[in-house]
Amino acid sequence: MAVARPMSRMLGLLRSSARGCSSGAPVTQPSPTEPSRPATEELSRRREFLREHAAPFSAFLVDGFGRQHNYLRISLTEKCNLRCQYCMPEEGVPLTPKADLLTTEEILTLARLFVREGVDKIRLTGGEPLIRRDVVDIVAQLHQLEGLKTIGVTTNGINLARLLPSLQKAGLSALNVSLDTLVPAKFEFIARRKGFHKVMEGIHKAIELGYRPIKVNCVVMRGLNEDELLNFVALTEDHPLDVRFIEYMPFDGNKWNFKKMVSYKEMLDTIQQQWPEMEKLPEEKSSTAKAFRIPGFQGQISFITSMSEHFCGTCNRLRITADGNLKVCLFGNSEVSLRDHLRAGASEEELLTIIGAAVGRKKRQHAGMFNIAQMKNRPMILIGLFSTLQDSPPASPVISSWEPLPVPGRRPRPSPLTAALWKEHQHPQAPAVAWQWPGSGSPLRLYNSQADLDSTPTCLSPGTQAPATTSGPGATSDQLTHVDSEGRAAMVDVGWKPDTDREAVASAVVLLGPVAFELVQQNQLKKGDALGVAQLAGVQAAKLTSQLIPLCHHVALSHIQVQLRPDPARHAMVIRGSCRARGPTGVEMEALTSVTVAALTLYDMCKAVSRDIEIGEIKLISKTGGQRGDFHRP
């Protein structure tokens, strides 16, 4: 098969692109074999140091299948200066108000937290990340994070030539450029905007500055650009490019049609007919791409087979959207708002709890090519899609196994690990464990949220209290303990009581109904991770009990635990909360408040699905400590 267009003309595009410089200044064509040595040597030294000083990996970023998530994508903006047909509708998409987007400091706060827990690669995405004014400053501050080995960016290339020198100085070490055609008129048709020569100029600048390889992402669409496969491959002969052919994927807004998808095998067959000597390169365990090289060519080509042959089993990637939601799977519609928890004053421990719960619920693989097309998901522009597809693989090995969830209606039998978790003093290392079904290897996710507090949380404030009533050893049995001598409400004086160890356990049940129960269990609610949010709400409520119940004493809790367990027979979630403290008064109200607010939160997350939700069976299970002795419900 002959190349559709003379190869020399296509290669010349890289050399002639300097004429498209928006500044009008000429750009000198460097030799591709002469990279910027100081920059590449400094990056090599830094990577070697980080490899030798690697820290143990965090359990919060390991899912139920042993996959270590050391790779984070952060979307810096939802805006883009192109309107690519596969990415968003022509009229654009509704954008999140600026006040609801992550601030620079919030981005860096989350980045620091993830890097501290083991993330060693961050990729900045969009929208188009290079239209954010402080992108260079963000890269520079990320570069200072100890343990971060790679900082990458995925860009449409329009602003690349202008910004890349500054980005390289700031610490940018990896580069991906989206380019779906080598024909300027077709570029304008696909992107609905002009800019082809600016993109080519950006690729030229990256070669000049020594980036190796420069990954060029091409979404292949039948009837539009599949006839350019050979021309893209030809670019790798004399240039250090990794051209990555991406199977067309369905996202809300791109009017996905299965007939538009050109499969990996079809693309490979077309290319092998022209270059039968093409060799397959070894794949690393977490690679998203199948890579090939033609002998004698500087660059290589790769295939991203998200639709025809998924790579979920080795996925090590998490993403944060521009509005601060954590997505553990590109093709999943479940999200958890880290922004809301940050702005509510959540501690790092609380943030890690919610992150760990979300990661723990990650499925073994996405829904498959045909089911994905029917799923409701964000438009591609609001996710920062191409950060998913074009990244060098991590060093961490991963494990994968999964069975379908069991049929509702059978009572679960706890595994030994689950039984131990229900003991109030148990401290598992990961926030998610498996609830085992009889005769099945199918785990249901259980979520455990624990907070060990050395002292009173700084966010709590006892506030102004009414004068205490005289209620101590001399108080008579017929005296009202919560009113003063004039009949006004007052707190009991417990100052005379000795400090003792106190503990209380309470429970509640939320009857969700079959539809809401299934959505919660599958983590398919549009509002996001209902169980994780309910857990965190329960922990926060326990700490705020004295502010919610007027005459309840403020207690410095030393331990809080919230658990949610599915009860398929009733289509219900059973919530169990325990609180512990040392002081003069008990913690029954803290435990009861914890499970009640967790139940209300679960109701709020599910009310859009069904109004027929019942909250009940709120009760104290046990209490220990205090003068009146222990209590244990039969």
HELIX and SHEET records of a PDB file:
HELIX    1   1 MET A    7  SER A   16  1                                  10    
HELIX    2   2 SER A   17  GLY A   20  5                                   4    
HELIX    3   3 ARG A   37  GLU A   52  1                                  16    
HELIX    4   4 ALA A   59  LEU A   61  5                                   3    
HELIX    5   5 LYS A   98  ASP A  100  5                                   3    
HELIX    6   6 THR A  104  GLU A  117  1                                  14    
HELIX    7   7 PRO A  129  ILE A  131  5                                   3    
HELIX    8   8 VAL A  135  HIS A  143  1                                   9    
HELIX    9   9 LEU A  160  ALA A  170  1                                  11    
HELIX   10  10 PRO A  184  ALA A  191  1                                   8    
HELIX   11  11 PHE A  196  GLU A  208  1                                  13    
HELIX   12  12 GLU A  226  GLU A  228  5                                   3    
HELIX   13  13 LEU A  229  LEU A  235  1                                   7    
HELIX   14  14 PHE A  258  LYS A  260  5                                   3    
HELIX   15  15 TYR A  264  GLN A  274  1                                  11    
HELIX   16  16 CYS A  312  THR A  314  5                                   3    
HELIX   17  17 LEU A  338  ARG A  343  1                                   6    
HELIX   18  18 GLU A  348  GLY A  360  1                                  13    
HELIX   19  19 MET A  369  ILE A  372  1                                   4    
HELIX   20  20 MET A  380  LEU A  382  5                                   3    
HELIX   21  21 LEU A  385  THR A  388  5                                   4    
HELIX   22  22 PRO A  416  LEU A  421  1                                   6    
HELIX   23  23 PRO A  514  GLN A  521  1                                   8    
HELIX   24  24 ALA A  530  LYS A  543  1                                  14    
HELIX   25  25 THR A  545  LEU A  548  1                                   4    
HELIX   26  26 PRO A  568  ARG A  570  5                                   3    
HELIX   27  27 GLU A  588  CYS A  606  1                                  19    
SHEET    1   A12 GLU A 279  LYS A 280  0                                        
SHEET    2   A12 ALA A 289  ARG A 293 -1                                        
SHEET    3   A12 GLN A 300  ILE A 304 -1                                        
SHEET    4   A12 LEU A 241  GLU A 247  1                                        
SHEET    5   A12 ILE A 214  VAL A 220  1                                        
SHEET    6   A12 ALA A 174  SER A 178  1                                        
SHEET    7   A12 THR A 150  THR A 155  1                                        
SHEET    8   A12 LYS A 121  THR A 125  1                                        
SHEET    9   A12 TYR A  71  SER A  75  1                                        
SHEET   10   A12 ARG A 317  ILE A 320  1                                        
SHEET   11   A12 ASN A 325  LYS A 327 -1                                        
SHEET   12   A12 VAL A 336  SER A 337 -1                                        
SHEET    1   B 7 ALA A 432  GLN A 436  0                                        
SHEET    2   B 7 PRO A 443  ASP A 452 -1                                        
SHEET    3   B 7 LEU A 557  ASP A 567 -1                                        
SHEET    4   B 7 ALA A 572  GLY A 583 -1                                        
SHEET    5   B 7 THR A 500  LEU A 511 -1                                        
SHEET    6   B 7 GLU A 614  THR A 624 -1                                        
SHEET    7   B 7 PHE A 631  HIS A 632 -1                                        
END                                                                             
